[in-house]
């Protein structure tokens, strides 16, 4: 990373494109706090995040990330119910009926039936697994969602289905998202704004 300065507005649906190795995923991990840079800071809703425990906890609820590979991002030992329930760790106390209701609501949002909660990841196709991963990210009702190459490991037909799902997510939700990809066609399909990254720098916004 070199001299990165980037702002994403509330409600915006932006895409970040660039060749492999240009720094897209590293930037996403910095935003999420998975990598801490030596200098600089990250603000959420106008406030610095990483030097305040309360703000950091709130950010981890309000900002979620969907990773590239749905075959490795879901624990094969867990049922769908356990996968979704784990995401509620930061939500505090919720009754079992409240948790189940949110799970069913989230599964409906990603076009999956509510009767899959007892099944395991290996019982689903790649596209269905990625929908489950997106659903897990939505469990905390986040305001900001990062999708890191969320369709690159899927075949063309399944990519279309998942992109349709992503394009529909903001409807009725207070949701801002950043879609990281090297596929310009996919970026144009779902983004209001395209950010171009090259060699560790943002060269166009």
N, C-alpha and C positions, 0 to 999 in steps of 0.2 A: 504494500500500500504506500502511496506517495501523494501527500497533499489532498486527500479525499475530503470533499465537503459536499454533503448531500442532504436535501430536505424532502420529505414525503408528506404531502398535505393530508389532513384527515378526509377520509372518503375517497381518496385517490386510488386508482388501480393502475399501478405502473409495472413495467417490465424492465429487467436489466439484461442486456444481451452482450455477448463478447465471446471470443474464441476460448477454447479450453486452456486453463492455466493463467487467465488474465487477472484473476483475483475475485471473481464474483462470489464464490462460496466462502472465501476467507472474509470478505466484507460482511456477508450474511452472518457468519459465526461471531464476528466482532459485534455486530448489532445485537445479537442474542446473548452476548456475554460469555460465549464458549471460548473465545480467544480475547485476551486483554492486550491492547496495543500499549507501547511504551509512552506515547503521547496522545493528546486529543481527548475528546469526551463525546458521549452520546446522550442526547436529550430526548425525552419522551413527554409530550404535552408541555413542552417548554421547560422541563425540570431535568437536571442531571440525574442519572440513574445509579451508577455503579459505586458511589461513595455514600449511599444512604440505604440502610437495610430495609426500611419500610417501603421506599420507592422501588428498590430492587425486587422485593416480593410482589409488589403490585404489578410491576412490569412483566414478571414471569407469568402472571395470570393473563395479562392483557395482550401479550405478544407471544405468538406460537409459531413453530416452524414445522414444515412438512419436508422430509428428506427425499432424496432421489430414488432410493431402491426400496420398494415395498416388501421385498423378500427378506431384507435384513433389518428393516426398521421396526418390525413387529415381532415380539417375542413368541416363538412357536409353541411355547409351553402354556401360554395364556389363552383363555377364551376371549371372544370379542368383548364380553361383559367385563372381564378383568382388565383388558387393554383400555377400554373407555373409562372404567372406574379409576384406574391408576392416574389418569389425567386430572381427577378431581382432588388430588392430594392437597393442593393449595386453596381449595374452595372452603375449607372449614367444615363445620358439621352440616350434614345433609341427611335426611332420612332415606331409607331404602326406596320408598315409593318416589321420592323426589329425584333420586339418582336414576331410577329406571325410566321415569318420564323424560328426563333430559337425554338419556341414551336413545330412546325411541325418537325423540324430536330431532336429534342430530343425525341419526341414521336416515330418517326421512329426508333431511336436507341434502344428503349425498346420494339419494335414490337407492337406498338399501332397505330391505324389509326389517321390521323390528323383531322377527322371530329367529335371527341369526346369532343372538347373544351367547348361546351355549356352544357355538362352533369355534374351531381353531383356524388360524391363518392358512394352514396347508389345504384347507377345504375350499379355498377361494381362488379365483383367477387373479392375474396380476393387476388388472384394472379394479377389481373388487377390493383387493388388498390396499391399493392406493386410496380408494374411497374410504376405507376404514381408517387409514392414516390421517386423511383429511378430517374425518369425523372426530378422531381423537384430538386433533388440534382445535376443533370447535367446541370441545366439551366445557372449556372455561369461559365460553362466550367472549372471545378475545376481540380487541379493537384493531389489532394489527397482525397480519398473517404473512409469513415468508414461505414461499414455495420454491425450493431449490431443485431445479431440473425435475419437477414432479411428474413429468410424462416421458422423459427421455428413454427410460428403460422399457417402455411399453410399445407394442406394435401400433401401426398407423390407425387401425380401426378403433382400438382401445384408447389411444391418445385422444381421438375425437370425442369419445364418450366422456373422458375425464375432463377435457377442456370445456365441454358443454356444462358439466357439473360445476366447474370453477367459475365459469361465466355467470352462472345463476346464483352463486353464493351471496353476492352483495344485496340481492333483492330482499328488502325487509330487514336488513342487518346493518348495524353501524360498524362496517368492516372496511378497513383499508388493507390492501395487500400489495406485496412485491413479488412478482413472478420472475424467477431467475432462469434463463434459458440461453441456448445458443441457436435456437430455432426462431428465426425472425418472423416466419409465417405464424407460428403459434403466438408470439408476442403481440403481433398486430391484431390478432383475433380477440384477445381478452383485455388489452391494456389501453388506458387513456393516454399514457405517456411512455415513451421508450428511452431508457438510459443506456448509453453505450460505454462500455468499459474496455480499456486496452492497456496491457502491460502495467497493471496496478494503478491506473489512473482513470478517472471519468473524463471522457473526451467529448461527450455530447449528452445533453439532457433535453 
